[in-house]
Amino acid sequence: MKKVIDERQEKDMYVIEHYGFWIAFYGLLGIVLYKVIAGYSFLSFVLEVCLLLTLIFTIIIGYYKKGIWRPYAKASQKEYIMTSIITFMAIVIIYLLIQIVRKVKLTLYLIGIDLLLGLIGGIIVYILAYILGQHIIKKE
Amino acid sequence: MKNLKLKAARAKKDLSQKDLALMIGVSRQTINMIENGDYNPTLQLCIAICKALEMTLNDIFWEE
């Protein structure tokens, strides 16, 4: 089908779609986080999780294919460490919020478990970020 | 930065923005935005404009 818009309009359209995508992405992320923290059963939001993962993998694979790490930085050790620290903090905060919302008594043992899970998540993400980042550097 | 060379070349050919837009298959707003410096056209579009106005890329898009 022949396009009836010119290159400028197409570019404008991409910008609009870009904003639409990120609104949908963060909206979906917010919904999933809310349902996780509020204690909904996983089956009640499995579709949202699948959709969110689809968006995440689309972005990661697309960036990887084009040799892009992220728009504001190139792949480096600093970036991998930063990504893993953010993951660590996100996991710990989410687990703490879940326990606070569900009125679980926060003991040193539970906080330790939260920190351990955060640490494991951080290490896994560091390894994945390192592998991805090194491939992106090679593509560059 | 405004592209006065494009505006002058178009006026020299006695073409309106709409006429030029129709010749190269873009919208009038696109021509207006290029002339006002609000949009950087692709090389492909620059060439189409130059061909329509019978001028070279240097004549219209090269800044001194």
N, CA and C atoms of all chains as a GROMACS GRO file, in nm:
protein
  612
    1MET      N    1   0.083  -0.120   0.000
    1MET     CA    2   0.000   0.000   0.000
    1MET      C    3   0.088   0.126   0.000
    2LYS      N    4   0.052   0.220  -0.087
    2LYS     CA    5   0.135   0.340  -0.098
    2LYS      C    6   0.105   0.436   0.018
    3LYS      N    7   0.212   0.489   0.074
    3LYS     CA    8   0.193   0.583   0.186
    3LYS      C    9   0.145   0.718   0.135
    4VAL      N   10   0.057   0.780   0.211
    4VAL     CA   11   0.009   0.912   0.169
    4VAL      C   12   0.071   1.023   0.254
    5ILE      N   13   0.164   0.985   0.340
    5ILE     CA   14   0.230   1.086   0.422
    5ILE      C   15   0.375   1.099   0.375
    6ASP      N   16   0.435   1.217   0.399
    6ASP     CA   17   0.574   1.235   0.356
    6ASP      C   18   0.669   1.201   0.471
    7GLU      N   19   0.801   1.215   0.445
    7GLU     CA   20   0.900   1.172   0.544
    7GLU      C   21   0.891   1.250   0.675
    8ARG      N   22   0.856   1.381   0.667
    8ARG     CA   23   0.846   1.460   0.791
    8ARG      C   24   0.728   1.411   0.875
    9GLN      N   25   0.615   1.388   0.806
    9GLN     CA   26   0.496   1.340   0.879
    9GLN      C   27   0.521   1.202   0.938
   10GLU      N   28   0.597   1.120   0.864
   10GLU     CA   29   0.630   0.986   0.913
   10GLU      C   30   0.717   0.997   1.039
   11LYS      N   31   0.810   1.092   1.034
   11LYS     CA   32   0.899   1.114   1.150
   11LYS      C   33   0.817   1.162   1.271
   12ASP      N   34   0.724   1.255   1.243
   12ASP     CA   35   0.635   1.304   1.350
   12ASP      C   36   0.552   1.190   1.408
   13MET      N   37   0.508   1.102   1.318
   13MET     CA   38   0.428   0.988   1.360
   13MET      C   39   0.508   0.896   1.452
   14TYR      N   40   0.637   0.875   1.417
   14TYR     CA   41   0.723   0.790   1.500
   14TYR      C   42   0.740   0.851   1.639
   15VAL      N   43   0.752   0.984   1.643
   15VAL     CA   44   0.768   1.052   1.772
   15VAL      C   45   0.644   1.030   1.858
   16ILE      N   46   0.526   1.045   1.795
   16ILE     CA   47   0.400   1.023   1.868
   16ILE      C   48   0.392   0.879   1.917
   17GLU      N   49   0.428   0.787   1.828
   17GLU     CA   50   0.424   0.645   1.866
   17GLU      C   51   0.524   0.614   1.976
   18HIS      N   52   0.638   0.683   1.972
   18HIS     CA   53   0.742   0.666   2.074
   18HIS      C   54   0.686   0.703   2.212
   19TYR      N   55   0.619   0.820   2.218
   19TYR     CA   56   0.560   0.862   2.346
   19TYR      C   57   0.450   0.764   2.390
   20GLY      N   58   0.368   0.722   2.292
   20GLY     CA   59   0.261   0.626   2.322
   20GLY      C   60   0.318   0.497   2.378
   21PHE      N   61   0.428   0.451   2.318
   21PHE     CA   62   0.491   0.327   2.363
   21PHE      C   63   0.536   0.339   2.509
   22TRP      N   64   0.606   0.448   2.540
   22TRP     CA   65   0.660   0.461   2.676
   22TRP      C   66   0.551   0.484   2.779
   23ILE      N   67   0.442   0.552   2.740
   23ILE     CA   68   0.329   0.567   2.832
   23ILE      C   69   0.270   0.428   2.862
   24ALA      N   70   0.252   0.348   2.755
   24ALA     CA   71   0.198   0.213   2.771
   24ALA      C   72   0.292   0.128   2.856
   25PHE      N   73   0.423   0.141   2.829
   25PHE     CA   74   0.522   0.061   2.901
   25PHE      C   75   0.518   0.091   3.051
   26TYR      N   76   0.528   0.220   3.085
   26TYR     CA   77   0.532   0.255   3.229
   26TYR      C   78   0.397   0.232   3.295
   27GLY      N   79   0.289   0.247   3.219
   27GLY     CA   80   0.155   0.217   3.271
   27GLY      C   81   0.144   0.070   3.307
   28LEU      N   82   0.190  -0.013   3.216
   28LEU     CA   83   0.186  -0.158   3.237
   28LEU      C   84   0.275  -0.198   3.354
   29LEU      N   85   0.395  -0.138   3.358
   29LEU     CA   86   0.488  -0.166   3.468
   29LEU      C   87   0.424  -0.129   3.602
   30GLY      N   88   0.358  -0.012   3.604
   30GLY     CA   89   0.291   0.034   3.726
   30GLY      C   90   0.182  -0.064   3.770
   31ILE      N   91   0.103  -0.111   3.673
   31ILE     CA   92  -0.006  -0.205   3.704
   31ILE      C   93   0.051  -0.335   3.761
   32VAL      N   94   0.156  -0.387   3.694
   32VAL     CA   95   0.216  -0.514   3.739
   32VAL      C   96   0.274  -0.497   3.880
   33LEU      N   97   0.347  -0.388   3.902
   33LEU     CA   98   0.407  -0.365   4.035
   33LEU      C   99   0.298  -0.352   4.142
   34TYR      N  100   0.193  -0.278   4.108
   34TYR     CA  101   0.082  -0.260   4.204
   34TYR      C  102   0.022  -0.395   4.241
   35LYS      N  103  -0.002  -0.479   4.139
   35LYS     CA  104  -0.065  -0.608   4.165
   35LYS      C  105   0.028  -0.702   4.242
   36VAL      N  106   0.158  -0.692   4.214
   36VAL     CA  107   0.256  -0.776   4.287
   36VAL      C  108   0.257  -0.734   4.434
   37ILE      N  109   0.266  -0.602   4.456
   37ILE     CA  110   0.277  -0.551   4.594
   37ILE      C  111   0.146  -0.572   4.670
   38ALA      N  112   0.033  -0.551   4.601
   38ALA     CA  113  -0.097  -0.566   4.669
   38ALA      C  114  -0.136  -0.712   4.694
   39GLY      N  115  -0.061  -0.804   4.636
   39GLY     CA  116  -0.084  -0.946   4.665
   39GLY      C  117  -0.189  -1.014   4.580
   40TYR      N  118  -0.212  -0.964   4.460
   40TYR     CA  119  -0.304  -1.031   4.367
   40TYR      C  120  -0.241  -1.166   4.326
   41SER      N  121  -0.326  -1.262   4.290
   41SER     CA  122  -0.270  -1.390   4.246
   41SER      C  123  -0.204  -1.369   4.110
   42PHE      N  124  -0.096  -1.442   4.086
   42PHE     CA  125  -0.019  -1.423   3.963
   42PHE      C  126  -0.105  -1.445   3.838
   43LEU      N  127  -0.198  -1.542   3.848
   43LEU     CA  128  -0.283  -1.574   3.733
   43LEU      C  129  -0.370  -1.455   3.690
   44SER      N  130  -0.401  -1.366   3.786
   44SER     CA  131  -0.488  -1.252   3.753
   44SER      C  132  -0.416  -1.146   3.670
   45PHE      N  133  -0.283  -1.149   3.668
   45PHE     CA  134  -0.213  -1.048   3.584
   45PHE      C  135  -0.105  -1.110   3.496
   46VAL      N  136  -0.122  -1.238   3.466
   46VAL     CA  137  -0.022  -1.306   3.382
   46VAL      C  138  -0.015  -1.245   3.241
   47LEU      N  139  -0.128  -1.199   3.189
   47LEU     CA  140  -0.128  -1.140   3.054
   47LEU      C  141  -0.050  -1.008   3.052
   48GLU      N  142  -0.070  -0.929   3.158
   48GLU     CA  143   0.005  -0.802   3.168
   48GLU      C  144   0.156  -0.829   3.174
   49VAL      N  145   0.193  -0.931   3.251
   49VAL     CA  146   0.336  -0.966   3.264
   49VAL      C  147   0.391  -1.010   3.128
   50CYS      N  148   0.313  -1.094   3.056
   50CYS     CA  149   0.357  -1.141   2.924
   50CYS      C  150   0.377  -1.023   2.828
   51LEU      N  151   0.281  -0.930   2.832
   51LEU     CA  152   0.288  -0.813   2.745
   51LEU      C  153   0.410  -0.726   2.781
   52LEU      N  154   0.431  -0.708   2.911
   52LEU     CA  155   0.545  -0.628   2.958
   52LEU      C  156   0.677  -0.693   2.915
   53LEU      N  157   0.685  -0.825   2.930
   53LEU     CA  158   0.807  -0.896   2.891
   53LEU      C  159   0.828  -0.886   2.739
   54THR      N  160   0.718  -0.891   2.664
   54THR     CA  161   0.728  -0.876   2.517
   54THR      C  162   0.788  -0.739   2.483
   55LEU      N  163   0.738  -0.635   2.551
   55LEU     CA  164   0.790  -0.499   2.526
   55LEU      C  165   0.938  -0.492   2.562
   56ILE      N  166   0.973  -0.549   2.679
   56ILE     CA  167   1.112  -0.544   2.726
   56ILE      C  168   1.204  -0.617   2.627
   57PHE      N  169   1.164  -0.737   2.584
   57PHE     CA  170   1.249  -0.814   2.492
   57PHE      C  171   1.256  -0.748   2.354
   58THR      N  172   1.146  -0.685   2.312
   58THR     CA  173   1.148  -0.613   2.184
   58THR      C  174   1.255  -0.504   2.187
   59ILE      N  175   1.256  -0.428   2.298
   59ILE     CA  176   1.353  -0.320   2.313
   59ILE      C  177   1.495  -0.376   2.320
   60ILE      N  178   1.515  -0.477   2.405
   60ILE     CA  179   1.651  -0.532   2.423
   60ILE      C  180   1.704  -0.591   2.292
   61ILE      N  181   1.622  -0.671   2.225
   61ILE     CA  182   1.668  -0.734   2.099
   61ILE      C  183   1.692  -0.628   1.991
   62GLY      N  184   1.600  -0.531   1.984
   62GLY     CA  185   1.614  -0.422   1.885
   62GLY      C  186   1.742  -0.343   1.908
   63TYR      N  187   1.767  -0.304   2.032
   63TYR     CA  188   1.889  -0.229   2.066
   63TYR      C  189   2.013  -0.314   2.035
   64TYR      N  190   2.005  -0.443   2.072
   64TYR     CA  191   2.120  -0.533   2.052
   64TYR      C  192   2.152  -0.544   1.902
   65LYS      N  193   2.048  -0.563   1.820
   65LYS     CA  194   2.069  -0.578   1.676
   65LYS      C  195   2.132  -0.455   1.614
   66LYS      N  196   2.094  -0.338   1.666
   66LYS     CA  197   2.147  -0.213   1.610
   66LYS      C  198   2.274  -0.167   1.681
   67GLY      N  199   2.321  -0.245   1.779
   67GLY     CA  200   2.444  -0.210   1.851
   67GLY      C  201   2.430  -0.090   1.941
   68ILE      N  202   2.312  -0.078   2.004
   68ILE     CA  203   2.287   0.035   2.094
   68ILE      C  204   2.274  -0.018   2.236
   69TRP      N  205   2.342   0.047   2.331
   69TRP     CA  206   2.325   0.009   2.472
   69TRP      C  207   2.206   0.084   2.528
   70ARG      N  208   2.216   0.216   2.535
   70ARG     CA  209   2.103   0.303   2.568
   70ARG      C  210   2.133   0.441   2.509
   71PRO      N  211   2.030   0.526   2.496
   71PRO     CA  212   2.052   0.653   2.424
   71PRO      C  213   2.155   0.746   2.488
   72TYR      N  214   2.174   0.736   2.619
   72TYR     CA  215   2.260   0.836   2.685
   72TYR      C  216   2.396   0.783   2.728
   73ALA      N  217   2.426   0.657   2.698
   73ALA     CA  218   2.557   0.604   2.737
   73ALA      C  219   2.593   0.483   2.652
   74LYS      N  220   2.726   0.457   2.646
   74LYS     CA  221   2.773   0.339   2.574
   74LYS      C  222   2.795   0.227   2.674
   75ALA      N  223   2.798   0.104   2.625
   75ALA     CA  224   2.819  -0.011   2.713
   75ALA      C  225   2.957  -0.002   2.778
   76SER      N  226   2.962  -0.017   2.910
   76SER     CA  227   3.089  -0.013   2.983
   76SER      C  228   3.069  -0.080   3.119
   77GLN      N  229   3.180  -0.106   3.187
   77GLN     CA  230   3.174  -0.168   3.321
   77GLN      C  231   3.085  -0.084   3.414
   78LYS      N  232   3.102   0.049   3.404
   78LYS     CA  233   3.024   0.140   3.490
   78LYS      C  234   2.874   0.119   3.467
   79GLU      N  235   2.834   0.102   3.340
   79GLU     CA  236   2.694   0.081   3.306
   79GLU      C  237   2.641  -0.051   3.360
   80TYR      N  238   2.725  -0.157   3.349
   80TYR     CA  239   2.682  -0.289   3.398
   80TYR      C  240   2.661  -0.284   3.549
   81ILE      N  241   2.756  -0.219   3.617
   81ILE     CA  242   2.747  -0.210   3.763
   81ILE      C  243   2.624  -0.126   3.803
   82MET      N  244   2.603  -0.016   3.732
   82MET     CA  245   2.488   0.070   3.761
   82MET      C  246   2.356  -0.006   3.742
   83THR      N  247   2.349  -0.082   3.633
   83THR     CA  248   2.228  -0.161   3.605
   83THR      C  249   2.204  -0.263   3.717
   84SER      N  250   2.311  -0.329   3.762
   84SER     CA  251   2.294  -0.431   3.866
   84SER      C  252   2.258  -0.365   4.001
   85ILE      N  253   2.312  -0.247   4.029
   85ILE     CA  254   2.278  -0.177   4.154
   85ILE      C  255   2.130  -0.136   4.152
   86ILE      N  256   2.085  -0.085   4.037
   86ILE     CA  257   1.942  -0.046   4.024
   86ILE      C  258   1.853  -0.169   4.046
   87THR      N  259   1.893  -0.282   3.985
   87THR     CA  260   1.815  -0.406   4.002
   87THR      C  261   1.811  -0.447   4.148
   88PHE      N  262   1.930  -0.444   4.213
   88PHE     CA  263   1.940  -0.480   4.355
   88PHE      C  264   1.843  -0.394   4.438
   89MET      N  265   1.849  -0.263   4.416
   89MET     CA  266   1.765  -0.170   4.492
   89MET      C  267   1.616  -0.195   4.463
   90ALA      N  268   1.583  -0.217   4.335
   90ALA     CA  269   1.442  -0.239   4.298
   90ALA      C  270   1.388  -0.365   4.365
   91ILE      N  271   1.466  -0.473   4.362
   91ILE     CA  272   1.420  -0.600   4.423
   91ILE      C  273   1.400  -0.581   4.573
   92VAL      N  274   1.498  -0.519   4.640
   92VAL     CA  275   1.489  -0.500   4.786
   92VAL      C  276   1.368  -0.413   4.820
   93ILE      N  277   1.350  -0.304   4.748
   93ILE     CA  278   1.238  -0.212   4.775
   93ILE      C  279   1.104  -0.283   4.752
   94ILE      N  280   1.094  -0.357   4.640
   94ILE     CA  281   0.967  -0.427   4.610
   94ILE      C  282   0.935  -0.529   4.720
   95TYR      N  283   1.036  -0.609   4.760
   95TYR     CA  284   1.012  -0.708   4.866
   95TYR      C  285   0.974  -0.641   4.997
   96LEU      N  286   1.043  -0.531   5.030
   96LEU     CA  287   1.010  -0.460   5.154
   96LEU      C  288   0.867  -0.406   5.149
   97LEU      N  289   0.830  -0.349   5.033
   97LEU     CA  290   0.694  -0.295   5.017
   97LEU      C  291   0.590  -0.406   5.030
   98ILE      N  292   0.619  -0.522   4.969
   98ILE     CA  293   0.525  -0.635   4.978
   98ILE      C  294   0.504  -0.671   5.126
   99GLN      N  295   0.615  -0.678   5.201
   99GLN     CA  296   0.605  -0.716   5.342
   99GLN      C  297   0.533  -0.609   5.425
  100ILE      N  298   0.558  -0.482   5.391
  100ILE     CA  299   0.492  -0.373   5.465
  100ILE      C  300   0.342  -0.374   5.436
  101VAL      N  301   0.306  -0.385   5.306
  101VAL     CA  302   0.163  -0.384   5.267
  101VAL      C  303   0.089  -0.503   5.327
  102ARG      N  304   0.156  -0.618   5.329
  102ARG     CA  305   0.092  -0.739   5.383
  102ARG      C  306   0.105  -0.748   5.536
  103LYS      N  307   0.157  -0.641   5.595
  103LYS     CA  308   0.173  -0.629   5.741
  103LYS      C  309   0.252  -0.746   5.802
  104VAL      N  310   0.358  -0.785   5.732
  104VAL     CA  311   0.447  -0.888   5.785
  104VAL      C  312   0.547  -0.818   5.877
  105LYS      N  313   0.571  -0.877   5.995
  105LYS     CA  314   0.665  -0.814   6.088
  105LYS      C  315   0.806  -0.821   6.031
  106LEU      N  316   0.867  -0.704   6.014
  106LEU     CA  317   1.000  -0.699   5.952
  106LEU      C  318   1.107  -0.737   6.054
  107THR      N  319   1.158  -0.857   6.039
  107THR     CA  320   1.266  -0.900   6.128
  107THR      C  321   1.398  -0.886   6.054
  108LEU      N  322   1.506  -0.895   6.130
  108LEU     CA  323   1.639  -0.886   6.069
  108LEU      C  324   1.658  -1.000   5.968
  109TYR      N  325   1.602  -1.116   6.002
  109TYR     CA  326   1.611  -1.234   5.915
  109TYR      C  327   1.545  -1.205   5.779
  110LEU      N  328   1.422  -1.148   5.783
  110LEU     CA  329   1.349  -1.118   5.658
  110LEU      C  330   1.422  -1.014   5.575
  111ILE      N  331   1.472  -0.910   5.644
  111ILE     CA  332   1.546  -0.806   5.571
  111ILE      C  333   1.671  -0.868   5.506
  112GLY      N  334   1.733  -0.960   5.580
  112GLY     CA  335   1.850  -1.031   5.527
  112GLY      C  336   1.815  -1.109   5.402
  113ILE      N  337   1.699  -1.177   5.407
  113ILE     CA  338   1.653  -1.254   5.289
  113ILE      C  339   1.630  -1.159   5.172
  114ASP      N  340   1.566  -1.042   5.200
  114ASP     CA  341   1.540  -0.943   5.094
  114ASP      C  342   1.671  -0.898   5.030
  115LEU      N  343   1.768  -0.870   5.118
  115LEU     CA  344   1.898  -0.824   5.067
  115LEU      C  345   1.966  -0.934   4.984
  116LEU      N  346   1.953  -1.057   5.031
  116LEU     CA  347   2.014  -1.169   4.959
  116LEU      C  348   1.950  -1.187   4.820
  117LEU      N  349   1.816  -1.178   4.817
  117LEU     CA  350   1.746  -1.190   4.688
  117LEU      C  351   1.787  -1.075   4.594
  118GLY      N  352   1.798  -0.956   4.652
  118GLY     CA  353   1.843  -0.840   4.574
  118GLY      C  354   1.981  -0.861   4.519
  119LEU      N  355   2.069  -0.917   4.603
  119LEU     CA  356   2.207  -0.944   4.563
  119LEU      C  357   2.213  -1.046   4.450
  120ILE      N  358   2.134  -1.154   4.465
  120ILE     CA  359   2.130  -1.257   4.359
  120ILE      C  360   2.080  -1.195   4.228
  121GLY      N  361   1.969  -1.117   4.239
  121GLY     CA  362   1.913  -1.050   4.120
  121GLY      C  363   2.016  -0.957   4.058
  122GLY      N  364   2.086  -0.882   4.142
  122GLY     CA  365   2.187  -0.788   4.095
  122GLY      C  366   2.299  -0.859   4.022
  123ILE      N  367   2.344  -0.972   4.077
  123ILE     CA  368   2.453  -1.048   4.014
  123ILE      C  369   2.408  -1.105   3.879
  124ILE      N  370   2.286  -1.162   3.877
  124ILE     CA  371   2.234  -1.218   3.750
  124ILE      C  372   2.226  -1.108   3.644
  125VAL      N  373   2.171  -0.993   3.684
  125VAL     CA  374   2.157  -0.882   3.588
  125VAL      C  375   2.294  -0.832   3.544
  126TYR      N  376   2.391  -0.829   3.636
  126TYR     CA  377   2.527  -0.786   3.599
  126TYR      C  378   2.582  -0.879   3.490
  127ILE      N  379   2.566  -1.011   3.512
  127ILE     CA  380   2.618  -1.108   3.415
  127ILE      C  381   2.550  -1.089   3.278
  128LEU      N  382   2.415  -1.077   3.282
  128LEU     CA  383   2.340  -1.059   3.156
  128LEU      C  384   2.380  -0.928   3.087
  129ALA      N  385   2.392  -0.821   3.167
  129ALA     CA  386   2.430  -0.690   3.111
  129ALA      C  387   2.570  -0.697   3.051
  130TYR      N  388   2.660  -0.768   3.120
  130TYR     CA  389   2.798  -0.782   3.072
  130TYR      C  390   2.800  -0.854   2.937
  131ILE      N  391   2.729  -0.968   2.930
  131ILE     CA  392   2.726  -1.046   2.805
  131ILE      C  393   2.668  -0.962   2.691
  132LEU      N  394   2.553  -0.898   2.719
  132LEU     CA  395   2.486  -0.814   2.619
  132LEU      C  396   2.576  -0.698   2.577
  133GLY      N  397   2.632  -0.630   2.678
  133GLY     CA  398   2.716  -0.513   2.653
  133GLY      C  399   2.839  -0.547   2.570
  134GLN      N  400   2.903  -0.662   2.601
  134GLN     CA  401   3.022  -0.701   2.526
  134GLN      C  402   2.987  -0.731   2.380
  135HIS      N  403   2.871  -0.794   2.359
  135HIS     CA  404   2.827  -0.821   2.222
  135HIS      C  405   2.800  -0.689   2.147
  136ILE      N  406   2.740  -0.594   2.219
  136ILE     CA  407   2.711  -0.464   2.157
  136ILE      C  408   2.842  -0.393   2.121
  137ILE      N  409   2.941  -0.400   2.210
  137ILE     CA  410   3.071  -0.336   2.183
  137ILE      C  411   3.133  -0.399   2.058
  138LYS      N  412   3.123  -0.532   2.047
  138LYS     CA  413   3.178  -0.601   1.929
  138LYS      C  414   3.108  -0.553   1.802
  139LYS      N  415   2.975  -0.534   1.811
  139LYS     CA  416   2.897  -0.489   1.695
  139LYS      C  417   2.937  -0.350   1.652
  140GLU      N  418   2.978  -0.267   1.750
  140GLU     CA  419   3.019  -0.129   1.720
  140GLU      C  420   3.146  -0.132   1.635
  141MET      N  421   1.791   2.746   1.143
  141MET     CA  422   1.822   2.861   1.057
  141MET      C  423   1.733   2.858   0.932
  142LYS      N  424   1.677   2.973   0.898
  142LYS     CA  425   1.586   2.979   0.783
  142LYS      C  426   1.660   2.950   0.653
  143ASN      N  427   1.594   2.880   0.562
  143ASN     CA  428   1.653   2.851   0.432
  143ASN      C  429   1.598   2.950   0.330
  144LEU      N  430   1.663   3.068   0.327
  144LEU     CA  431   1.617   3.174   0.236
  144LEU      C  432   1.648   3.142   0.091
  145LYS      N  433   1.754   3.060   0.071
  145LYS     CA  434   1.792   3.023  -0.066
  145LYS      C  435   1.680   2.942  -0.132
  146LEU      N  436   1.621   2.854  -0.054
  146LEU     CA  437   1.512   2.772  -0.107
  146LEU      C  438   1.391   2.860  -0.142
  147LYS      N  439   1.364   2.952  -0.050
  147LYS     CA  440   1.250   3.042  -0.071
  147LYS      C  441   1.270   3.126  -0.197
  148ALA      N  442   1.393   3.176  -0.213
  148ALA     CA  443   1.426   3.260  -0.329
  148ALA      C  444   1.417   3.178  -0.458
  149ALA      N  445   1.471   3.056  -0.454
  149ALA     CA  446   1.470   2.970  -0.573
  149ALA      C  447   1.326   2.936  -0.613
  150ARG      N  448   1.244   2.913  -0.514
  150ARG     CA  449   1.104   2.880  -0.540
  150ARG      C  450   1.031   3.002  -0.600
  151ALA      N  451   1.058   3.117  -0.542
  151ALA     CA  452   0.995   3.241  -0.589
  151ALA      C  453   1.040   3.272  -0.733
  152LYS      N  454   1.169   3.244  -0.760
  152LYS     CA  455   1.225   3.269  -0.893
  152LYS      C  456   1.151   3.186  -1.000
  153LYS      N  457   1.113   3.066  -0.960
  153LYS     CA  458   1.039   2.976  -1.051
  153LYS      C  459   0.889   3.005  -1.050
  154ASP      N  460   0.850   3.105  -0.969
  154ASP     CA  461   0.710   3.145  -0.956
  154ASP      C  462   0.621   3.028  -0.907
  155LEU      N  463   0.675   2.960  -0.808
  155LEU     CA  464   0.601   2.847  -0.752
  155LEU      C  465   0.556   2.881  -0.610
  156SER      N  466   0.438   2.838  -0.576
  156SER     CA  467   0.395   2.854  -0.436
  156SER      C  468   0.448   2.732  -0.360
  157GLN      N  469   0.438   2.739  -0.226
  157GLN     CA  470   0.482   2.624  -0.146
  157GLN      C  471   0.402   2.500  -0.185
  158LYS      N  472   0.274   2.523  -0.212
  158LYS     CA  473   0.187   2.410  -0.247
  158LYS      C  474   0.226   2.348  -0.381
  159ASP      N  475   0.261   2.435  -0.478
  159ASP     CA  476   0.303   2.386  -0.610
  159ASP      C  477   0.427   2.298  -0.597
  160LEU      N  478   0.526   2.351  -0.522
  160LEU     CA  479   0.651   2.275  -0.506
  160LEU      C  480   0.623   2.143  -0.433
  161ALA      N  481   0.539   2.152  -0.330
  161ALA     CA  482   0.504   2.032  -0.253
  161ALA      C  483   0.441   1.926  -0.344
  162LEU      N  484   0.352   1.969  -0.430
  162LEU     CA  485   0.285   1.875  -0.523
  162LEU      C  486   0.384   1.813  -0.621
  163MET      N  487   0.480   1.897  -0.666
  163MET     CA  488   0.580   1.848  -0.762
  163MET      C  489   0.665   1.736  -0.705
  164ILE      N  490   0.697   1.747  -0.575
  164ILE     CA  491   0.788   1.646  -0.518
  164ILE      C  492   0.717   1.545  -0.427
  165GLY      N  493   0.586   1.562  -0.414
  165GLY     CA  494   0.510   1.462  -0.339
  165GLY      C  495   0.523   1.469  -0.189
  166VAL      N  496   0.529   1.593  -0.136
  166VAL     CA  497   0.526   1.609   0.010
  166VAL      C  498   0.415   1.708   0.045
  167SER      N  499   0.394   1.730   0.175
  167SER     CA  500   0.289   1.825   0.213
  167SER      C  501   0.342   1.968   0.211
  168ARG      N  502   0.251   2.064   0.200
  168ARG     CA  503   0.290   2.205   0.197
  168ARG      C  504   0.361   2.243   0.328
  169GLN      N  505   0.312   2.186   0.439
  169GLN     CA  506   0.372   2.216   0.570
  169GLN      C  507   0.520   2.176   0.574
  170THR      N  508   0.552   2.066   0.505
  170THR     CA  509   0.692   2.021   0.504
  170THR      C  510   0.782   2.125   0.436
  171ILE      N  511   0.735   2.175   0.322
  171ILE     CA  512   0.812   2.279   0.250
  171ILE      C  513   0.825   2.402   0.340
  172ASN      N  514   0.715   2.440   0.404
  172ASN     CA  515   0.716   2.556   0.493
  172ASN      C  516   0.816   2.536   0.608
  173MET      N  517   0.818   2.416   0.664
  173MET     CA  518   0.908   2.388   0.776
  173MET      C  519   1.054   2.386   0.731
  174ILE      N  520   1.080   2.338   0.609
  174ILE     CA  521   1.219   2.340   0.557
  174ILE      C  522   1.264   2.484   0.538
  175GLU      N  523   1.176   2.566   0.479
  175GLU     CA  524   1.210   2.708   0.457
  175GLU      C  525   1.232   2.782   0.589
  176ASN      N  526   1.155   2.744   0.691
  176ASN     CA  527   1.170   2.812   0.820
  176ASN      C  528   1.280   2.752   0.908
  177GLY      N  529   1.342   2.647   0.858
  177GLY     CA  530   1.450   2.582   0.933
  177GLY      C  531   1.400   2.496   1.048
  178ASP      N  532   1.273   2.458   1.043
  178ASP     CA  533   1.217   2.375   1.151
  178ASP      C  534   1.230   2.226   1.123
  179TYR      N  535   1.268   2.191   1.000
  179TYR     CA  536   1.284   2.050   0.967
  179TYR      C  537   1.403   2.030   0.875
  180ASN      N  538   1.487   1.933   0.911
  180ASN     CA  539   1.602   1.899   0.827
  180ASN      C  540   1.563   1.786   0.733
  181PRO      N  541   1.550   1.814   0.604
  181PRO     CA  542   1.507   1.707   0.512
  181PRO      C  543   1.618   1.603   0.491
  182THR      N  544   1.576   1.484   0.447
  182THR     CA  545   1.676   1.381   0.414
  182THR      C  546   1.743   1.421   0.283
  183LEU      N  547   1.855   1.356   0.255
  183LEU     CA  548   1.927   1.386   0.131
  183LEU      C  549   1.838   1.358   0.010
  184GLN      N  550   1.758   1.251   0.022
  184GLN     CA  551   1.666   1.212  -0.087
  184GLN      C  552   1.568   1.326  -0.119
  185LEU      N  553   1.513   1.387  -0.013
  185LEU     CA  554   1.418   1.497  -0.033
  185LEU      C  555   1.490   1.622  -0.085
  186CYS      N  556   1.611   1.647  -0.034
  186CYS     CA  557   1.690   1.762  -0.081
  186CYS      C  558   1.711   1.750  -0.232
  187ILE      N  559   1.746   1.629  -0.277
  187ILE     CA  560   1.771   1.606  -0.420
  187ILE      C  561   1.642   1.629  -0.500
  188ALA      N  562   1.530   1.580  -0.447
  188ALA     CA  563   1.401   1.598  -0.516
  188ALA      C  564   1.368   1.747  -0.530
  189ILE      N  565   1.395   1.823  -0.423
  189ILE     CA  566   1.369   1.968  -0.427
  189ILE      C  567   1.459   2.034  -0.533
  190CYS      N  568   1.588   1.996  -0.530
  190CYS     CA  569   1.683   2.055  -0.625
  190CYS      C  570   1.642   2.024  -0.770
  191LYS      N  571   1.602   1.900  -0.794
  191LYS     CA  572   1.560   1.862  -0.930
  191LYS      C  573   1.438   1.942  -0.973
  192ALA      N  574   1.343   1.960  -0.882
  192ALA     CA  575   1.220   2.034  -0.914
  192ALA      C  576   1.251   2.180  -0.944
  193LEU      N  577   1.351   2.234  -0.873
  193LEU     CA  578   1.385   2.376  -0.892
  193LEU      C  579   1.499   2.396  -0.992
  194GLU      N  580   1.546   2.283  -1.050
  194GLU     CA  581   1.657   2.283  -1.147
  194GLU      C  582   1.780   2.356  -1.092
  195MET      N  583   1.817   2.317  -0.972
  195MET     CA  584   1.935   2.375  -0.908
  195MET      C  585   2.015   2.264  -0.845
  196THR      N  586   2.133   2.298  -0.793
  196THR     CA  587   2.216   2.195  -0.730
  196THR      C  588   2.200   2.201  -0.578
  197LEU      N  589   2.248   2.096  -0.512
  197LEU     CA  590   2.242   2.093  -0.366
  197LEU      C  591   2.318   2.212  -0.307
  198ASN      N  592   2.432   2.243  -0.368
  198ASN     CA  593   2.513   2.357  -0.322
  198ASN      C  594   2.434   2.487  -0.328
  199ASP      N  595   2.360   2.504  -0.437
  199ASP     CA  596   2.283   2.629  -0.456
  199ASP      C  597   2.182   2.651  -0.344
  200ILE      N  598   2.119   2.544  -0.301
  200ILE     CA  599   2.006   2.558  -0.207
  200ILE      C  600   2.041   2.524  -0.062
  201PHE      N  601   2.123   2.421  -0.045
  201PHE     CA  602   2.142   2.373   0.093
  201PHE      C  603   2.281   2.400   0.152
  202TRP      N  604   2.371   2.453   0.076
  202TRP     CA  605   2.505   2.478   0.133
  202TRP      C  606   2.507   2.612   0.204
  203GLU      N  607   2.552   2.607   0.331
  203GLU     CA  608   2.559   2.732   0.408
  203GLU      C  609   2.701   2.785   0.406
  204GLU      N  610   2.715   2.912   0.376
  204GLU     CA  611   2.850   2.973   0.371
  204GLU      C  612   2.903   2.993   0.512
   0.00000   0.00000   0.00000
